[in-house]
Amino acid sequence: MKKWLKLNYKYYVVAFVAFVAVLVRVISECNWLTVGDIFTTDKLPLEAKLLMVVSDVSGINSQFLVEYPKIFVVGFIILHGVMLWGQRNKSEREFLETLPVKRERIVLYRFVMDVITTIVVVFISCMATYVYMCNYFSEYDMELPWLSGALVGYGVTLCCYVVLILGVIYFLESVMVRGDLKIITSAACILMFQQTTSWLYNAVMCGKDHIYNKFIGFIKMYAVGGKEYKIDYNSWENYGYWIEKDIPFDLYYQGQKYEFRTGINTVEGDRTRWGYTEGVVAFSELELYIGYALAYLVLGALMILLAVQLTKKQDLAKRSFYFNFAPVMVGLLIFVTVFMFFFVQIPEYWYSCLLFALIAFMLFMYLAGGRRKIKM
Amino acid sequence: MIKVDNISKSYNGKVAIDSISLTVLPGQIQGLVGDNGAGKTTLIKCMAGIFKPEQGTITYDDNDLHNNPSIKEKIGYVSDNNEYIGRYTIKKMLKVYETYFPSFDKDKFERLNQEFKLDLGAKIDSLSKGQKMRLGFMLEVAKKPEYLLLDEPTSGLDPVAKKTFLERLVEEVEKENIGVLISSHNLGDLEKLCDTITILESGKVKSESGLDELKESLTKLQVVFENGVDEKLLSRETVLSFSKVGNVYTLIIEDYDGKKEKWLKDLGAGYMEELDMSLEELYIALETRKGES
């Protein structure tokens, strides 16, 4: 690995600097904390205000679990694109094959470096977020003792999620010959992944029974088994997806301890208890997120192991795909991607979405190899 | 010793090489000739560890080649299309070699470059075909391989560079006892260099023998037919090819013996003289016979 790293470390230094720069910028510009505005509102009792602060903090939920993964995934696709661009030429691929290093080892080295880069950057961004938030809350004489645990939970789950995505990328790369096509296919698949997340969350997660939620739950990381609830606050209705478990948490304000529970939505007389998104508080409870983090990790490990095994069996004499199953597999990925792209926008016309997807699949299969069978 | 044992390789449904066996010994130069599409490049790529044959084995000093990094350190391979990593400069490519090959001798590279004169700051993409070939040779020789596989190494080289290349190659073989397999359409070059010649035809080994042995099976004669001769009588089973200037015929005959000498005299041959035959003439004669059969 030392030899390989000596020649390729610059890619990772650049990736590391880019990731850190983007994340620090995102953290420093985030304006989802509105504690000041909350405290200037007279209408609410203090407890309600404090609960709103916690709700506000769950804004980091969306940063870590929606924005940060996108940054990492796009970043790694670009990094891989730069490394693999030259491998669109047969000559470069064949030259690399003459080097005294096993092909599958290079795949592992790249994977390990991607993961190390991720872990280091996530650690830095968690620290930066924690410091930023502590400073912010200290201005209002507030302290959230579970915050550090929550950021650790987010960080661990984010790293595991990125491992899964990297595993998928490497698996797809291992079946295709040309470097440029590897990247296009990986990017398309990850796009599909991102598109399906929101749809699955809304269509699958809410209102389903508990066991099913648990099974699908890993797709939406922080959906640690919940149900859809309707809450009313001063005649303002809101629908949301809330955690089922009622988690106790503390908050210190002006030196005084306040005890709360995440709760689920209930109505007591003319008051409504807030049901909060599981977000930041749930992530301070290891047992609530670790199963999902481990599931990502196991799936990611499985994908990279598959990628390594397939890499060993690659035949460099092939021109487009290394394996006979690959065109169909990639074609199906394209089918699902095109289908989901249209379906999330026009779900009522699912049959049209199927048709578009089918056309895309057939076009791909024709371009991938069907041409030979048609006499020109 | 490189031992290729009964290897076959096909792609896109076409058999490129079929049950090929050959050996390359240390300190020897083995030539590889054949028509376009005979399977020379495929064979060499299998021996370089780029392609994995579907059957058979390739061993280097009894160690299996496939996916074996320690063997790859011992092999030098100069392709007919040395693109390397196009966006790299020569200097950076040098660094790659220094990193991956512990035995890489930078001084040797620089000595060779004094003759081949490449600009180390130039990007590989910007080099001409001949320059890339020179670069390939310098890099592969400087890594001190035990075996060198050369695929059309003189194509694209100007005469001076080609002369230098051939001289350095022979020098390396003599000094370092390297085993070399070289494929080329330039049979004149191979004739000067090679100890043995392997002829490939349609993916199979047609013959593998020493140069002298190969030439022994054919004889080149200069024959004068003072009264001319009916060329149809020059039976193809006996005369592989002929050319003429006036009544002076140059014949290439397979398995020339007393019987055939008498046959020629019966046809009216007067003066007959055996001439030296080049590898190119021999190969063309063999190919001509193949074409007619």
Interface residues (C-beta under 8 A of the other chain):
Chain A: K3 K6 L7 G86 N89 S91 E92 E94 F95 E97 T98 L99 P100 V101 K102 R103 K312 D315 L316 A317 K318 R319
Chain B: K9 Y11 N12 T42 K45 A48 G49 I50 F51 K52 N67 P69 S70 K72 E73 I75 Y77 S79 N81 N82 E83 Y84 I85 G86 R87 K95 V96 T99 Y100 F101
